[in-house]
């Protein structure tokens, strides 16, 4: 799935470019929405690694974030994620592994049934 975000002033760091933490939040949100849609359950972030920031994004850029399922476990869904500037196709970042786990109303992990 592909999600898009517009870089605006509140998202910028002291150097005037997209703050890395904001980009990671968007990546987390995109993978979370994908896991929710796929499982039809509430899912929470369990793990994220292999983050590579490739280039900068600035105000006005449209950041596209693509989430691809890599592993479907009994309670978990793993994603590979890439982010790029949507007009120029310039790569911004990649995340090798984002893992979400489905939970019940008490916060316990449960089988998602996918």
C-alpha positions in Angstrom: 0.0 0.0 0.0 1.1 3.5 -0.6 0.4 6.4 1.7 1.2 10.1 1.1 2.1 12.9 3.4 2.7 16.6 2.7 5.8 18.1 4.4 4.8 21.4 6.2 6.4 23.8 8.6 5.6 21.9 11.8 7.4 18.8 10.4 10.8 20.6 9.8 13.9 20.4 12.0 16.4 23.2 12.8 18.0 22.8 9.4 14.7 23.4 7.5 14.3 19.8 6.3 11.9 17.0 7.4 12.7 15.8 10.9 13.7 12.2 10.9 11.4 11.5 13.9 8.4 12.8 11.9 9.3 10.5 9.0 9.6 7.5 11.3 6.1 8.4 12.8 4.7 8.5 9.3 6.3 5.2 8.5 4.9 3.7 11.7 1.4 5.1 10.9 1.5 3.8 7.4 2.5 0.3 8.5 -0.1 0.5 11.3 -2.9 1.4 8.9 -1.8 -1.4 6.5 -1.9 -4.0 9.4 -5.2 -2.7 10.6 -6.7 -3.0 7.1 -5.2 -6.4 6.5 -6.2 -8.0 9.9 -9.3 -5.9 10.8 -7.9 -5.8 14.3 -6.1 -3.3 16.5 -2.4 -3.8 15.9 0.6 -2.2 17.8 4.2 -1.6 16.8 6.5 -4.3 18.2 9.8 -3.7 16.3 11.5 -1.5 13.8 15.0 -1.9 12.4 17.4 -1.2 9.5 16.4 2.4 9.1 18.4 4.1 6.4 17.9 7.9 5.7 18.9 8.4 2.1 18.1 12.0 1.3 16.3 15.1 2.7 12.8 16.3 2.2 11.8 19.9 2.4 8.6 21.9 2.9 6.2 21.3 0.1 7.5 17.9 -0.8 5.0 15.0 -1.0 6.4 12.0 0.7 5.1 8.6 -0.5 5.5 5.7 1.8 5.0 2.2 0.5 4.5 -0.8 2.9 4.9 -4.3 1.7 4.1 -7.4 3.8 7.2 -9.6 4.1 6.2 -12.1 6.8 2.7 -13.0 8.0 2.9 -14.7 11.4 0.1 -16.0 13.6 -0.2 -12.8 15.6 2.2 -10.5 13.7 2.7 -8.8 10.4 6.1 -7.7 9.1 6.7 -5.0 6.6 9.5 -3.6 4.4 9.0 0.1 4.0 10.3 2.7 1.6 9.8 6.4 1.4 10.4 8.7 -1.6 9.6 12.2 -2.8 6.5 11.6 -5.0 7.2 14.0 -7.8 10.9 13.4 -8.4 10.9 9.8 -7.2 14.0 10.6 -5.2 14.5 8.0 -2.4 14.2 9.5 1.1 14.5 6.4 3.4 14.0 2.7 3.8 13.1 0.5 6.8 14.0 -3.1 6.5 11.6 -4.5 9.0 8.6 -3.1 10.9 6.6 -5.6 12.9 3.0 -5.1 14.2 1.2 -7.5 16.6 -2.6 -7.8 16.8 -4.0 -7.3 20.3 -7.3 -7.8 22.1 -9.1 -5.3 24.2 -6.9 -6.0 27.2 -3.7 -5.5 25.3 -2.8 -9.2 25.0 -1.5 -10.5 21.6 -4.0 -12.6 19.7 -4.1 -14.5 16.4 -5.2 -12.1 13.7 -6.7 -14.8 11.5 -5.3 -13.7 8.2 
